[in-house]
Amino acid sequence: MTKKSPIISIKGLVTQFGKQIIHNHLDLNIYPNEIFGIVGGSGSGKSVLLGAILGLVPIKQGTIKVLGKDAGSLEKIMKVHLQSHWGVLFQGGALFSSLTVGENIQIPMKELENIPNDLARELAIIKLKMVGLKEEDFYKYPSELSGGMIKRASLARALAVDPQILFLDEPTAGLDPISAAAFDELILSLRDNLNLTIVMVTHDLDSIKRLCDNIGVLVDKRAIVGTLKSLLHNDNPWIHDYFRGVRGQGTFSDLME
């Protein structure tokens, strides 16, 4: 069976802030329809890597190809076209507090696709229901939502223009265990039903175990990629402590034999 071409391909990535090098010739491939986790210690550059892929963080060297396009060399109009193929759930949701949930969801529809108001409203309600919210939530403001509802409303906005790739930044942070588990199941369902590729920055061990097909561990300014099972047997000291430490043993004990 021929292996699929990567939907995201990163080669020789170098990012730097002042004199501090964050990534040093990092290589990474993410394949269609997989859920790919990005983990690492504080300061390892998880959010910087996500920002570089999204074009929000400048890169010093290397290439980032998304859907076969070199994201760093595209003209503005082509960058906007590429951005219409992905959706982003930012940590904390990043909803505009002055807009209703429905208005928040419609922003990408109008900015990226120029969808007429009536149609955008209908589609926004569909997206709301897709993530487990109700039509009456369309008219609420973010301040009227619980933390879990904010995550779901933000996810609905990320799905607004039917993306091929979904980027999630700490999607279960701040959620209680029951809400986090329900959100994990929602992510799995969306991946399977919408044929999404999902890239997820997370430190939630339960989510890693439940969701991730492959994991990129950011360590020593590069990425070590593997399945959870292979990483549990990796001899890198940081990876060993992360996956086989006290918390890891509690979560992954059935996979350690």
C-alpha positions as CSV (number, residue, x, y, z in Angstrom):
1,M,0.0,0.0,0.0
2,T,1.4,3.4,-1.1
3,K,1.9,5.8,1.8
4,K,0.0,9.0,1.5
5,S,1.8,12.3,0.9
6,P,2.0,14.5,4.0
7,I,-0.7,17.2,4.4
8,I,1.9,19.2,6.4
9,S,5.6,18.9,5.8
10,I,8.2,20.8,7.8
11,K,11.9,20.5,6.8
12,G,14.9,22.2,8.4
13,L,12.8,24.6,10.4
14,V,14.7,27.2,12.4
15,T,12.9,29.8,14.6
16,Q,14.6,32.3,16.7
17,F,13.7,35.3,19.0
18,G,16.7,37.6,19.4
19,K,19.6,35.3,20.2
20,Q,17.4,32.4,21.5
21,I,17.0,29.6,19.0
22,I,13.6,27.8,19.6
23,H,13.7,25.2,16.9
24,N,17.0,24.1,15.2
25,H,16.5,22.2,11.9
26,L,13.3,20.6,13.0
27,D,11.7,18.1,10.6
28,L,8.1,16.9,10.8
29,N,5.4,15.2,8.6
30,I,1.7,15.1,9.4
31,Y,-0.5,12.8,7.2
32,P,-4.1,13.2,6.1
33,N,-6.9,12.2,8.5
34,E,-4.6,11.6,11.4
35,I,-4.8,13.2,14.9
36,F,-1.3,14.4,15.5
37,G,-0.3,15.5,19.0
38,I,2.5,18.0,19.8
39,V,3.9,17.8,23.3
40,G,7.0,19.2,25.0
41,G,8.2,20.9,28.1
42,S,7.8,24.6,29.0
43,G,9.8,26.7,26.5
44,S,10.2,23.8,24.0
45,G,8.3,25.9,21.4
46,K,4.9,24.1,21.0
47,S,3.0,27.3,20.5
48,V,5.8,28.8,18.4
49,L,5.6,25.7,16.1
50,L,1.9,26.1,15.7
51,G,2.3,29.8,15.0
52,A,4.9,29.1,12.4
53,I,2.6,26.6,10.6
54,L,-0.2,29.2,10.7
55,G,2.1,32.0,9.4
56,L,1.8,33.9,12.6
57,V,5.4,33.5,13.6
58,P,8.3,34.3,11.2
59,I,10.8,31.5,10.4
60,K,14.5,32.0,10.0
61,Q,15.2,29.0,7.9
62,G,13.5,26.0,6.4
63,T,10.2,25.3,4.7
64,I,6.7,24.6,5.8
65,K,4.4,23.1,3.2
66,V,0.7,22.8,3.8
67,L,-1.5,21.0,1.3
68,G,1.6,21.0,-1.0
69,K,2.0,24.7,-0.9
70,D,5.1,26.5,0.5
71,A,3.2,28.6,3.1
72,G,6.2,31.0,3.5
73,S,6.4,32.0,-0.1
74,L,2.8,32.6,-1.1
75,E,1.4,35.9,-2.3
76,K,-1.2,37.4,0.0
77,I,-4.2,36.3,-2.0
78,M,-2.9,32.7,-2.1
79,K,-2.2,32.8,1.6
80,V,-5.8,33.7,2.3
81,H,-6.9,30.9,0.0
82,L,-4.7,28.5,2.0
83,Q,-6.1,29.8,5.3
84,S,-9.6,28.9,4.1
85,H,-8.5,25.2,4.3
86,W,-7.8,25.3,8.0
87,G,-9.6,26.2,11.2
88,V,-8.0,27.1,14.6
89,L,-9.2,26.6,18.2
90,F,-7.0,28.9,20.2
91,Q,-6.3,28.3,23.8
92,G,-9.0,30.0,25.8
93,G,-11.3,30.2,22.8
94,A,-10.4,33.7,21.7
95,L,-14.1,34.6,21.0
96,F,-14.8,38.3,20.6
97,S,-16.7,39.3,23.8
98,S,-18.7,42.1,22.1
99,L,-20.2,39.7,19.6
100,T,-22.7,36.9,20.0
101,V,-21.8,33.3,19.6
102,G,-23.5,33.3,16.2
103,E,-21.7,36.5,15.1
104,N,-18.3,34.9,16.1
105,I,-18.9,31.8,14.1
106,Q,-19.9,33.8,11.0
107,I,-16.6,35.9,11.0
108,P,-14.6,33.3,8.9
109,M,-17.5,32.8,6.6
110,K,-17.6,36.5,5.7
111,E,-13.9,37.2,5.7
112,L,-12.7,34.1,3.9
113,E,-15.7,33.0,1.7
114,N,-17.8,36.2,1.5
115,I,-21.0,34.1,2.3
116,P,-24.2,36.2,2.3
117,N,-25.7,37.0,5.7
118,D,-28.8,34.8,5.6
119,L,-26.8,31.7,4.4
120,A,-24.0,32.5,7.0
121,R,-26.6,32.5,9.8
122,E,-28.0,29.1,8.7
123,L,-24.6,27.6,8.4
124,A,-23.6,29.0,11.8
125,I,-26.6,27.2,13.4
126,I,-25.6,24.0,11.7
127,K,-22.0,24.3,13.1
128,L,-23.4,25.0,16.6
129,K,-25.4,21.8,16.5
130,M,-22.5,19.9,15.1
131,V,-20.4,20.6,18.2
132,G,-23.2,19.8,20.6
133,L,-24.6,23.3,21.3
134,K,-28.2,24.5,20.8
135,E,-29.8,27.0,18.5
136,E,-30.6,29.3,21.4
137,D,-26.8,29.5,22.1
138,F,-26.5,31.4,18.8
139,Y,-27.8,34.6,20.5
140,K,-25.7,34.4,23.7
141,Y,-22.5,36.3,24.4
142,P,-19.3,34.6,25.5
143,S,-19.8,35.9,29.0
144,E,-23.0,33.9,29.3
145,L,-21.2,30.6,28.5
146,S,-19.5,28.0,30.7
147,G,-15.9,27.1,30.0
148,G,-16.9,23.9,28.1
149,M,-19.5,25.9,26.0
150,I,-16.8,28.4,25.1
151,K,-14.6,25.6,23.8
152,R,-17.4,24.2,21.7
153,A,-18.5,27.6,20.4
154,S,-14.8,28.3,19.4
155,L,-14.7,24.9,17.8
156,A,-17.8,25.7,15.8
157,R,-16.0,28.9,14.5
158,A,-13.0,26.8,13.6
159,L,-15.2,24.6,11.5
160,A,-17.1,27.5,9.9
161,V,-15.6,27.2,6.4
162,D,-15.4,23.4,6.3
163,P,-11.6,23.1,6.7
164,Q,-9.5,20.1,5.8
165,I,-7.1,20.7,8.8
166,L,-8.1,21.6,12.3
167,F,-5.5,23.1,14.7
168,L,-6.2,22.8,18.5
169,D,-4.2,24.6,21.1
170,E,-4.6,22.9,24.5
171,P,-8.3,22.0,23.7
172,T,-9.1,20.5,27.1
173,A,-7.2,22.9,29.3
174,G,-9.4,24.2,32.1
175,L,-12.1,21.6,31.7
176,D,-13.1,19.1,34.4
177,P,-12.4,15.4,33.6
178,I,-16.0,14.7,32.5
179,S,-16.1,17.7,30.1
180,A,-12.6,16.9,28.9
181,A,-13.5,13.3,28.1
182,A,-16.7,14.5,26.3
183,F,-14.6,17.0,24.2
184,D,-12.2,14.2,23.3
185,E,-15.1,12.1,22.0
186,L,-16.3,15.1,20.0
187,I,-12.9,15.6,18.4
188,L,-12.8,11.9,17.4
189,S,-16.3,12.1,16.0
190,L,-15.5,15.2,13.9
191,R,-12.3,13.7,12.6
192,D,-14.2,10.6,11.4
193,N,-17.3,12.2,10.1
194,L,-15.7,15.2,8.4
195,N,-12.4,13.4,7.3
196,L,-10.3,16.0,9.1
197,T,-6.7,16.1,9.8
198,I,-6.2,17.4,13.4
199,V,-3.0,18.9,14.9
200,M,-3.3,19.3,18.6
201,V,-0.9,20.9,21.1
202,T,-1.7,19.3,24.5
203,H,-0.3,18.3,27.8
204,D,-3.4,16.2,28.7
205,L,-2.2,12.6,29.0
206,D,-5.7,11.2,28.8
207,S,-6.3,13.0,25.5
208,I,-3.0,11.9,24.1
209,K,-3.9,8.3,24.8
210,R,-7.5,8.5,23.5
211,L,-6.9,10.6,20.4
212,C,-3.4,10.7,19.0
213,D,-2.3,8.5,16.1
214,N,1.1,10.0,16.1
215,I,2.9,12.4,18.5
216,G,5.7,14.9,17.9
217,V,7.7,15.4,21.0
218,L,9.7,18.7,21.0
219,V,13.0,18.1,22.7
220,D,16.5,19.5,22.2
221,K,15.0,22.0,19.7
222,R,13.8,19.2,17.3
223,A,10.9,16.8,17.0
224,I,11.0,13.1,17.8
225,V,7.9,11.6,16.2
226,G,6.2,8.3,16.9
227,T,3.2,6.4,18.1
228,L,2.5,6.5,21.8
229,K,3.6,2.9,22.1
230,S,7.0,3.6,20.4
231,L,7.5,6.7,22.5
232,L,6.9,4.8,25.7
233,H,10.0,2.8,24.8
234,N,12.1,5.7,23.6
235,D,15.4,6.1,25.6
236,N,15.5,9.9,25.4
237,P,15.6,11.0,29.1
238,W,13.0,13.7,28.8
239,I,10.6,11.5,26.8
240,H,11.1,8.7,29.3
241,D,10.3,11.0,32.3
242,Y,7.3,12.5,30.5
243,F,5.6,9.2,29.4
244,R,6.9,6.9,32.1
245,G,6.9,9.2,35.1
246,V,4.4,9.0,38.0
247,R,1.6,10.5,36.0
248,G,2.5,8.7,32.8
249,Q,2.5,5.4,34.6
250,G,-1.0,6.0,35.9
251,T,-2.3,6.7,32.4
252,F,-0.2,4.4,30.2
253,S,0.4,1.4,32.5
254,D,-1.5,-0.9,30.2
255,L,0.8,0.0,27.3
256,M,4.1,-0.3,29.1
257,E,4.5,-4.1,29.0
